[in-house]
Amino acid sequence: MTKTIADETALQKGLHDEPLDLAVLTAPPEDPAIFRQRYLREKLFLCVTPDHPLAKKSSVTL
């Protein structure tokens, strides 16, 4: 089963407690007990209409 969990701390805890087999994180974990391997290197683009409030921002953090 695939499950989406946005809390990376919860993901790392899930790996330790073993309900999770795999997690995709936005940054490598500092915990040396968690094996990590770069998965992809790609640019992502946030697309909105020109009148959307985010269109006025130079960057967006998710």
C-alpha positions, -999 to 999 in steps of 0.1 A, spaced: 0 0 0 12 35 -8 7 62 18 15 99 17 30 114 48 42 150 47 60 150 81 95 139 74 101 133 112 72 109 111 87 92 81 120 86 98 103 73 129 83 50 107 115 36 92 129 29 127 96 14 140 93 -7 108 57 1 97 74 17 66 97 -1 42 106 30 21 104 67 24 111 95 -1 125 126 17 134 160 5 167 160 23 190 132 35 184 122 71 211 129 96 205 95 113 233 71 103 210 42 110 189 51 80 204 40 46 199 67 20 205 69 -17 198 98 -41 167 89 -61 162 116 -87 176 150 -96 150 170 -113 136 205 -114 100 210 -104 79 239 -116 49 254 -98 25 267 -124 -3 292 -117 -22 318 -137 -7 353 -139 -33 367 -116 -27 341 -89 -11 355 -56 18 331 -60 27 345 -94 40 377 -77 65 357 -56 101 351 -68 102 318 -49 79 295 -31 88 270 -3 66 240 1 
